Amino acid sequence: MSPKNVVFKKICKDKSVGVYMGKRDFVDRVDSVDPVDGVIIIDPEALQGRKVFVTLSCTFRYGRDDMDVMGIAFRRELYLSTRQVYPPLQDREKGIHTRVQAKLLRKLGDNAYPFFFEFPDNLPCSVALQPAAHDDGKQCAVEFEIKAFSAESQDAKIRKRSMVKLMLRKVQYAPEGEGVTPSVETTRDFVMSDKPLHVKASLDKEIYYHGETIKVHVSVKNDSNKNVKNIILSVDQVSTVVLYSNDAYVKSVAIEEQGDSVAPGGTLEKVYKLLPLLANNRERRGIALDGKLKHEDTNLASSSIIKEGVLKEVMGIMVSYKVMVKLIIGGSSLRCRDGGRRRC
């Protein structure tokens, strides 16, 4: 998250328009989303009679801007809202301002004008697939952006020198609830064994937050004549690009292997600990992140929450997590999946 008491600002090249914001991270709490508020500062002389507009946009990008395959561009605008800031459509003093806006307006003077946006309920949160070091162009991502510009009208051609952009991030937060504790069990029969191998795995809760250790309770009852040589646990991140292709990327973001074994007729009861962190996955291509802002750190992407009435295709990139318990049995393996979720 952005540090407190910091103001983010950016001025266009011809100095006609500038953007000031108190934060660039906006939290989606499922039932409500932080509004986007800030202040535009203008230079009347540099404007030369042009108007000033500000837009909030949400864009899904699946490749470079200039890519076009069979008439399909790999960039889609999911949302765009535009406000005219100058000349103001209402008296600045009569408007209702947030605390940050009020401070900025007092500091910046008469040439500063507030703007305010609210996120629609059907928009996804910021997600970006981590590129490899040699990848060129922009990453596959769902991105949010504030753009301020001066022009003769809203639909007129925008000069780059008279435009300024500031990237935002919409992040997911899920409050603790009374969800069902994830648990799964399976039994494996073998051709040359009269009795089976039974495995059960469970988590102590459904929702985990960034930096929180995931405890996996594993129970193995080996009534077979097979020897369990090793037990490997992992937290797998599943990222599905749902807007265009349904491409799925499965990446293990935490692995635990302690060399535990279970002899024929034996049992094992143990709690394993897994800690998924971006710090251990920074160089891996295709890992989903909670968006990325310049000069700011981020986290592994939070699990996607689909709100009621929202089509999953609009989400752009869907992210989920599963815990995998894998038993190595004399050349074969037995897998046990547990669908825990992570939230920021």
Disulfide bonds with the S-S distance in Angstrom:
none
